[in-house]
């Protein structure tokens, strides 16, 4: 997240982690985890669904 130049989509994070991004079912658990981190204040979820790191 911190290495990205800007907001990143769940699919981009999945690619970096080596997940099969062609299957939506593989990305939904990751999206849920990212949303939980955003709810806890570790990440920021933008209105367009992309995530950024908190400063």
BADODO-402183 format. One record per residue: residue in three letters; z negated, x, y negated of N, C-alpha, C, O, CB in turn. Coordinates in nm, 4 decimals. Atoms other than C-alpha are relative to their C-alpha. Glycine has a CB too. Example, Ala and Ser with C-alpha at 12.3 -4.5 7.8 and 13.67 -1.06 7.14 Angstrom:
2
<site res="ALA" n_pz="0.0000" n_px="0.0890" n_py="0.1190" ca_pz="-0.7800" ca_px="1.2300" ca_py="0.4500" c_pz="0.0000" c_px="0.0900" c_py="-0.1200" o_pz="-0.0665" o_px="0.1936" o_py="-0.1181" cb_pz="-0.1246" cb_px="-0.0992" cb_py="-0.0027"/>
<site res="SER" n_pz="0.0060" n_px="-0.0820" n_py="0.1190" ca_pz="-0.7140" ca_px="1.3670" ca_py="0.1060" c_pz="-0.0730" c_px="-0.0770" c_py="-0.1090" o_pz="-0.0899" o_px="-0.0261" o_py="-0.2198" cb_pz="0.1415" cb_px="0.0414" cb_py="-0.0462"/>
END
This chain:
55
<site res="UNK" n_pz="0.0000" n_px="0.0825" n_py="0.1178" ca_pz="0.0000" ca_px="0.0000" ca_py="0.0000" c_pz="0.0000" c_px="0.0881" c_py="-0.1258" o_pz="0.0766" o_px="0.0641" o_py="-0.2191" cb_pz="-0.1210" cb_px="-0.0945" cb_py="0.0011"/>
<site res="UNK" n_pz="0.0096" n_px="-0.0848" n_py="0.1196" ca_pz="-0.0935" ca_px="0.2717" ca_py="-0.2467" c_pz="0.1214" c_px="0.0908" c_py="-0.0169" o_pz="0.1494" o_px="0.1365" o_py="-0.1277" cb_pz="-0.1261" cb_px="0.0846" cb_py="0.0062"/>
<site res="UNK" n_pz="-0.1186" n_px="-0.0859" n_py="0.0074" ca_pz="0.2183" ca_px="0.4749" ca_py="-0.1631" c_pz="0.1214" c_px="-0.0750" c_py="-0.0531" o_pz="0.2181" o_px="-0.0124" o_py="-0.0965" cb_pz="0.0314" cb_px="0.0579" cb_py="0.1370"/>
<site res="UNK" n_pz="-0.1131" n_px="0.0800" n_py="0.0454" ca_pz="0.4495" ca_px="0.1882" ca_py="-0.2589" c_pz="0.0127" c_px="0.0078" c_py="-0.1516" o_pz="-0.0866" o_px="0.0203" o_py="-0.2233" cb_pz="-0.0153" cb_px="-0.1464" cb_py="0.0452"/>
<site res="UNK" n_pz="-0.0260" n_px="-0.0080" n_py="0.1437" ca_pz="0.6114" ca_px="0.1964" ca_py="-0.6010" c_pz="-0.0372" c_px="-0.1290" c_py="-0.0720" o_pz="-0.0554" o_px="-0.1290" o_py="-0.1938" cb_pz="0.1462" cb_px="0.0324" cb_py="-0.0250"/>
<site res="UNK" n_pz="0.0320" n_px="0.1284" n_py="0.0610" ca_pz="0.5310" ca_px="-0.1706" ca_py="-0.6600" c_pz="-0.0490" c_px="-0.0968" c_py="0.1052" o_pz="-0.0932" o_px="-0.0558" o_py="0.2125" cb_pz="0.1215" cb_px="-0.0577" cb_py="-0.0728"/>
<site res="UNK" n_pz="0.0433" n_px="0.1016" n_py="-0.0967" ca_pz="0.4462" ca_px="-0.4972" ca_py="-0.4886" c_pz="0.0831" c_px="0.0072" c_py="0.1280" o_pz="0.2036" o_px="0.0320" o_py="0.1231" cb_pz="0.0102" cb_px="-0.1406" cb_py="-0.0616"/>
<site res="UNK" n_pz="-0.0698" n_px="-0.0071" n_py="-0.1279" ca_pz="0.5350" ca_px="-0.5046" ca_py="-0.1198" c_pz="-0.0155" c_px="-0.1313" c_py="0.0755" o_pz="-0.1175" o_px="-0.1996" o_py="0.0651" cb_pz="-0.0530" cb_px="0.1172" cb_py="0.0847"/>
<site res="UNK" n_pz="0.0003" n_px="0.1206" n_py="-0.0818" ca_pz="0.6227" ca_px="-0.7900" ca_py="0.1135" c_pz="-0.0631" c_px="0.0309" c_py="0.1355" o_pz="-0.0733" o_px="0.1468" o_py="0.1759" cb_pz="0.1439" cb_px="-0.0555" cb_py="0.0176"/>
<site res="UNK" n_pz="0.0600" n_px="-0.0158" n_py="-0.1328" ca_pz="0.4587" ca_px="-0.8465" ca_py="0.4494" c_pz="0.0973" c_px="0.0679" c_py="0.0948" o_pz="0.0560" o_px="0.1508" o_py="0.1759" cb_pz="-0.0428" cb_px="-0.1362" cb_py="0.0567"/>
<site res="UNK" n_pz="-0.1021" n_px="-0.0596" n_py="-0.0864" ca_pz="0.7858" ca_px="-0.7521" ca_py="0.6224" c_pz="0.0065" c_px="0.1521" c_py="-0.0195" o_pz="0.0194" o_px="0.2266" o_py="0.0776" cb_pz="0.1378" cb_px="-0.0633" cb_py="-0.0285"/>
<site res="UNK" n_pz="-0.0036" n_px="-0.1442" n_py="0.0280" ca_pz="0.7870" ca_px="-0.4102" ca_py="0.4503" c_pz="-0.1215" c_px="0.0700" c_py="0.0605" o_pz="-0.1091" o_px="0.1800" o_py="0.1143" cb_pz="0.0054" cb_px="0.0255" cb_py="-0.1521"/>
<site res="UNK" n_pz="0.1208" n_px="-0.0581" n_py="-0.0574" ca_pz="0.4294" ca_px="-0.3438" ca_py="0.5600" c_pz="0.0126" c_px="0.0058" c_py="0.1514" o_pz="-0.0255" o_px="0.1047" o_py="0.2140" cb_pz="-0.1249" cb_px="-0.0808" cb_py="-0.0409"/>
<site res="UNK" n_pz="-0.0207" n_px="0.0034" n_py="-0.1443" ca_pz="0.5163" ca_px="-0.4479" ca_py="0.9142" c_pz="0.0940" c_px="0.1091" c_py="0.0476" o_pz="0.0721" o_px="0.1680" o_py="0.1534" cb_pz="0.0537" cb_px="-0.1343" cb_py="0.0412"/>
<site res="UNK" n_pz="-0.0937" n_px="-0.1065" n_py="-0.0360" ca_pz="0.8093" ca_px="-0.2044" ca_py="0.9204" c_pz="-0.0692" c_px="0.1350" c_py="0.0008" o_pz="-0.0469" o_px="0.2155" o_py="0.0912" cb_pz="0.1183" cb_px="0.0025" cb_py="-0.0966"/>
<site res="UNK" n_pz="0.0719" n_px="-0.1271" n_py="0.0077" ca_pz="0.5850" ca_px="0.0833" ca_py="0.8143" c_pz="-0.0976" c_px="0.0138" c_py="0.1167" o_pz="-0.1179" o_px="0.1233" o_py="0.1692" cb_pz="-0.0751" cb_px="0.0114" cb_py="-0.1340"/>
<site res="UNK" n_pz="0.0964" n_px="-0.0023" n_py="-0.1105" ca_pz="0.3309" ca_px="-0.0125" ca_py="1.0815" c_pz="0.0673" c_px="0.0003" c_py="0.1366" o_pz="0.0004" o_px="0.0159" o_py="0.2389" cb_pz="-0.0926" cb_px="-0.1190" cb_py="-0.0100"/>
<site res="UNK" n_pz="-0.0726" n_px="-0.0044" n_py="-0.1261" ca_pz="0.6026" ca_px="-0.0249" ca_py="1.3464" c_pz="0.0040" c_px="-0.1324" c_py="0.0746" o_pz="0.0287" o_px="-0.1342" o_py="0.1952" cb_pz="-0.0600" cb_px="0.1026" cb_py="0.0874"/>
<site res="UNK" n_pz="-0.0064" n_px="0.1316" n_py="-0.0632" ca_pz="0.5893" ca_px="-0.3993" ca_py="1.4151" c_pz="0.1446" c_px="-0.0473" c_py="0.0099" o_pz="0.2303" o_px="-0.0033" o_py="-0.0667" cb_pz="-0.0843" cb_px="-0.1020" cb_py="-0.0785"/>
<site res="UNK" n_pz="-0.1321" n_px="0.0598" n_py="-0.0139" ca_pz="0.8925" ca_px="-0.5960" ca_py="1.5333" c_pz="0.0154" c_px="-0.1049" c_py="-0.1091" o_pz="-0.0333" o_px="-0.2170" o_py="-0.0946" cb_pz="0.0200" cb_px="-0.0625" cb_py="0.1423"/>
<site res="UNK" n_pz="-0.0099" n_px="0.0889" n_py="0.1153" ca_pz="0.9848" ca_px="-0.7548" ca_py="1.2006" c_pz="0.1064" c_px="-0.1068" c_py="0.0168" o_pz="0.1168" o_px="-0.1967" o_py="-0.0667" cb_pz="0.0286" cb_px="0.0798" cb_py="-0.1235"/>
<site res="UNK" n_pz="-0.1000" n_px="0.1026" n_py="-0.0253" ca_pz="1.2702" ca_px="-0.9566" ca_py="1.3486" c_pz="-0.0601" c_px="-0.1277" c_py="0.0550" o_pz="0.0044" o_px="-0.2325" o_py="0.0529" cb_pz="0.1033" cb_px="0.0516" cb_py="0.0948"/>
<site res="UNK" n_pz="0.0677" n_px="0.1157" n_py="-0.0573" ca_pz="1.0200" ca_px="-1.1926" ca_py="1.5101" c_pz="-0.1079" c_px="-0.0452" c_py="-0.0971" o_pz="-0.2019" o_px="0.0287" o_py="-0.1262" cb_pz="-0.0607" cb_px="0.0330" cb_py="0.1399"/>
<site res="UNK" n_pz="0.0945" n_px="0.0495" n_py="0.1009" ca_pz="0.8323" ca_px="-1.4096" ca_py="1.2623" c_pz="-0.1427" c_px="-0.0062" c_py="0.0541" o_pz="-0.2380" o_px="0.0159" o_py="-0.0206" cb_pz="0.0428" cb_px="-0.1386" cb_py="-0.0488"/>
<site res="UNK" n_pz="0.1331" n_px="0.0100" n_py="-0.0602" ca_pz="0.5410" ca_px="-1.4552" ca_py="1.5041" c_pz="-0.0767" c_px="0.1303" c_py="-0.0022" o_pz="-0.1995" o_px="0.1293" o_py="0.0070" cb_pz="0.0115" cb_px="-0.0475" cb_py="0.1409"/>
<site res="UNK" n_pz="0.0671" n_px="-0.1300" n_py="0.0078" ca_pz="0.4658" ca_px="-1.0834" ca_py="1.4821" c_pz="-0.0535" c_px="0.0264" c_py="-0.1401" o_pz="-0.1485" o_px="0.1029" o_py="-0.1571" cb_pz="0.0958" cb_px="0.1119" cb_py="0.0412"/>
<site res="UNK" n_pz="0.0414" n_px="-0.0246" n_py="0.1375" ca_pz="0.4318" ca_px="-1.0957" ca_py="1.1034" c_pz="-0.1095" c_px="-0.0950" c_py="-0.0481" o_pz="-0.1850" o_px="-0.0607" o_py="-0.1390" cb_pz="0.1187" cb_px="-0.0109" cb_py="-0.0907"/>
<site res="UNK" n_pz="0.0992" n_px="0.0974" n_py="0.0463" ca_pz="0.2135" ca_px="-1.4055" ca_py="1.0680" c_pz="-0.1444" c_px="0.0498" c_py="0.0134" o_pz="-0.2231" o_px="0.0293" o_py="-0.0790" cb_pz="0.0160" cb_px="-0.1290" cb_py="0.0772"/>
<site res="UNK" n_pz="0.1372" n_px="-0.0541" n_py="-0.0053" ca_pz="-0.1063" ca_px="-1.2372" ca_py="1.1977" c_pz="-0.0242" c_px="0.1074" c_py="-0.1072" o_pz="-0.1332" o_px="0.1161" o_py="-0.1636" cb_pz="-0.0278" cb_px="0.0591" cb_py="0.1393"/>
<site res="UNK" n_pz="0.0128" n_px="-0.1017" n_py="0.1040" ca_pz="-0.0416" ca_px="-0.9474" ca_py="0.9596" c_pz="-0.0159" c_px="-0.0655" c_py="-0.1367" o_pz="-0.0986" o_px="-0.0220" o_py="-0.2169" cb_pz="0.1221" cb_px="0.0938" cb_py="0.0005"/>
<site res="UNK" n_pz="0.0109" n_px="0.0714" n_py="0.1273" ca_pz="0.0103" ca_px="-1.1891" ca_py="0.6681" c_pz="-0.1408" c_px="-0.0587" c_py="-0.0149" o_pz="-0.1977" o_px="-0.0566" o_py="-0.1241" cb_pz="0.1072" cb_px="-0.1124" cb_py="-0.0094"/>
<site res="UNK" n_pz="0.1354" n_px="0.0543" n_py="0.0043" ca_pz="-0.3214" ca_px="-1.3539" ca_py="0.7573" c_pz="-0.1036" c_px="0.1060" c_py="-0.0325" o_pz="-0.1961" o_px="0.0817" o_py="-0.1101" cb_pz="-0.0339" cb_px="-0.0651" cb_py="0.1315"/>
<site res="UNK" n_pz="0.0936" n_px="-0.1099" n_py="0.0276" ca_pz="-0.5032" ca_px="-1.0212" ca_py="0.7562" c_pz="0.0111" c_px="0.0467" c_py="-0.1447" o_pz="-0.0899" o_px="0.0738" o_py="-0.2097" cb_pz="0.0260" cb_px="0.1179" cb_py="0.0952"/>
<site res="UNK" n_pz="-0.0188" n_px="-0.0413" n_py="0.1388" ca_pz="-0.3498" ca_px="-0.9239" ca_py="0.4224" c_pz="-0.0589" c_px="-0.1033" c_py="-0.0955" o_pz="-0.1172" o_px="-0.0671" o_py="-0.1977" cb_pz="0.1490" cb_px="0.0213" cb_py="-0.0300"/>
<site res="UNK" n_pz="0.0564" n_px="0.1054" n_py="0.0840" ca_pz="-0.4505" ca_px="-1.2599" ca_py="0.2751" c_pz="-0.1525" c_px="0.0063" c_py="-0.0004" o_pz="-0.2151" o_px="-0.0138" o_py="-0.1045" cb_pz="0.0470" cb_px="-0.1378" cb_py="0.0483"/>
<site res="UNK" n_pz="0.1460" n_px="-0.0148" n_py="-0.0053" ca_pz="-0.8088" ca_px="-1.2111" ca_py="0.3954" c_pz="-0.0454" c_px="0.1169" c_py="-0.0867" o_pz="-0.1461" o_px="0.1072" o_py="-0.1570" cb_pz="-0.0474" cb_px="0.0203" cb_py="0.1454"/>
<site res="UNK" n_pz="0.0353" n_px="-0.1148" n_py="0.0841" ca_pz="-0.8153" ca_px="-0.8690" ca_py="0.2296" c_pz="0.0133" c_px="-0.0355" c_py="-0.1477" o_pz="-0.0655" o_px="0.0108" o_py="-0.2301" cb_pz="0.0891" cb_px="0.1214" cb_py="0.0337"/>
<site res="UNK" n_pz="-0.0166" n_px="0.0432" n_py="0.1392" ca_pz="-0.6869" ca_px="-1.0288" ca_py="-0.0906" c_pz="-0.1143" c_px="-0.0923" c_py="-0.0408" o_pz="-0.1645" o_px="-0.0831" o_py="-0.1529" cb_pz="0.1360" cb_px="-0.0713" cb_py="-0.0194"/>
<site res="UNK" n_pz="0.1124" n_px="0.0899" n_py="0.0297" ca_pz="-0.9549" ca_px="-1.2995" ca_py="-0.0715" c_pz="-0.1294" c_px="0.0770" c_py="-0.0224" o_pz="-0.2153" o_px="0.0341" o_py="-0.0995" cb_pz="-0.0190" cb_px="-0.1005" cb_py="0.1134"/>
<site res="UNK" n_pz="0.1209" n_px="-0.0820" n_py="0.0123" ca_pz="-1.2188" ca_px="-1.0276" ca_py="-0.0393" c_pz="0.0072" c_px="0.0993" c_py="-0.1151" o_pz="-0.0897" o_px="0.1702" o_py="-0.1419" cb_pz="-0.0248" cb_px="0.0746" cb_py="0.1286"/>
<site res="UNK" n_pz="-0.0127" n_px="-0.0851" n_py="0.1168" ca_pz="-1.0846" ca_px="-0.8375" ca_py="-0.3398" c_pz="0.0542" c_px="0.1396" c_py="0.0262" o_pz="0.0568" o_px="0.2224" o_py="-0.0649" cb_pz="-0.1302" cb_px="0.0118" cb_py="-0.0640"/>
<site res="UNK" n_pz="-0.0526" n_px="-0.1325" n_py="-0.0311" ca_pz="-0.9346" ca_px="-0.5374" ca_py="-0.1604" c_pz="0.1454" c_px="0.0135" c_py="-0.0439" o_pz="0.1899" o_px="0.1217" o_py="-0.0823" cb_pz="-0.0124" cb_px="0.0281" cb_py="0.1497"/>
<site res="UNK" n_pz="-0.1400" n_px="0.0037" n_py="0.0409" ca_pz="-0.5760" ca_px="-0.6380" ca_py="-0.2393" c_pz="0.0178" c_px="-0.1107" c_py="-0.1021" o_pz="-0.0712" o_px="-0.1930" o_py="-0.1233" cb_pz="0.0942" cb_px="-0.0213" cb_py="0.1219"/>
<site res="UNK" n_pz="-0.0356" n_px="0.1077" n_py="0.0924" ca_pz="-0.4062" ca_px="-0.8567" ca_py="-0.4964" c_pz="0.1250" c_px="-0.0673" c_py="0.0545" o_pz="0.2263" o_px="-0.0014" o_py="0.0777" cb_pz="0.0230" cb_px="0.0538" cb_py="-0.1465"/>
<site res="UNK" n_pz="-0.1161" n_px="0.0756" n_py="-0.0474" ca_pz="-0.1721" ca_px="-1.1316" ca_py="-0.3740" c_pz="0.0675" c_px="-0.0631" c_py="-0.1203" o_pz="0.0064" o_px="-0.1410" o_py="-0.1935" cb_pz="-0.0409" cb_px="-0.1089" cb_py="0.1050"/>
<site res="UNK" n_pz="-0.0761" n_px="0.0519" n_py="0.1123" ca_pz="0.0967" ca_px="-1.2127" ca_py="-0.6263" c_pz="0.0529" c_px="-0.1396" c_py="0.0318" o_pz="0.0609" o_px="-0.1764" o_py="0.1490" cb_pz="0.1156" cb_px="0.0946" cb_py="-0.0350"/>
<site res="UNK" n_pz="-0.0522" n_px="0.1361" n_py="-0.0237" ca_pz="0.2378" ca_px="-1.5665" ca_py="-0.6717" c_pz="0.1263" c_px="-0.0032" c_py="0.0868" o_pz="0.1537" o_px="-0.1038" o_py="0.1522" cb_pz="0.0298" cb_px="-0.0667" cb_py="-0.1328"/>
<site res="UNK" n_pz="-0.1237" n_px="-0.0020" n_py="-0.0792" ca_pz="0.5643" ca_px="-1.4587" ca_py="-0.5049" c_pz="-0.0270" c_px="0.0405" c_py="0.1443" o_pz="0.0676" o_px="0.0553" o_py="0.2216" cb_pz="0.1018" cb_px="0.0956" cb_py="-0.0627"/>
<site res="UNK" n_pz="0.0358" n_px="-0.0313" n_py="-0.1374" ca_pz="0.3749" ca_px="-1.3683" ca_py="-0.1841" c_pz="-0.0084" c_px="0.1480" c_py="0.0319" o_pz="-0.0417" o_px="0.1847" o_py="0.1446" cb_pz="0.0969" cb_px="-0.0622" cb_py="0.0900"/>
<site res="UNK" n_pz="0.0092" n_px="-0.1440" n_py="-0.0226" ca_pz="0.3865" ca_px="-0.9911" ca_py="-0.2257" c_pz="-0.1412" c_px="0.0478" c_py="-0.0320" o_pz="-0.2173" o_px="-0.0192" o_py="-0.1017" cb_pz="0.1041" cb_px="0.0762" cb_py="-0.0858"/>
<site res="UNK" n_pz="0.1341" n_px="-0.0551" n_py="0.0154" ca_pz="0.0786" ca_px="-0.7714" ca_py="-0.2205" c_pz="0.0035" c_px="0.1323" c_py="-0.0750" o_pz="0.0990" o_px="0.2093" o_py="-0.0645" cb_pz="-0.0657" cb_px="0.0186" cb_py="0.1363"/>
<site res="UNK" n_pz="0.0176" n_px="-0.1284" n_py="0.0661" ca_pz="-0.0427" ca_px="-0.4857" ca_py="-0.4381" c_pz="-0.1431" c_px="0.0464" c_py="0.0239" o_pz="-0.2310" o_px="-0.0338" o_py="0.0555" cb_pz="0.0317" cb_px="-0.0098" cb_py="-0.1529"/>
<site res="UNK" n_pz="0.1352" n_px="-0.0549" n_py="-0.0142" ca_pz="-0.3432" ca_px="-0.2559" ca_py="-0.4151" c_pz="-0.0770" c_px="-0.0230" c_py="-0.1287" o_pz="-0.0208" o_px="-0.0175" o_py="-0.2381" cb_pz="0.0041" cb_px="0.1514" cb_py="0.0348"/>
<site res="UNK" n_pz="0.0862" n_px="0.0099" n_py="0.1185" ca_pz="-0.6329" ca_px="-0.3141" ca_py="-0.6483" c_pz="-0.0209" c_px="0.1391" c_py="-0.0573" o_pz="-0.0332" o_px="0.2361" o_py="0.0176" cb_pz="-0.1371" cb_px="-0.0665" cb_py="0.0348"/>
<site res="UNK" n_pz="0.0225" n_px="-0.1352" n_py="0.0590" ca_pz="-0.6802" ca_px="-0.0296" ca_py="-0.8953" c_pz="-0.1397" c_px="0.0502" c_py="0.0232" o_pz="-0.1735" o_px="0.1606" o_py="-0.0197" cb_pz="0.0271" cb_px="-0.0014" cb_py="-0.1494"/>
END
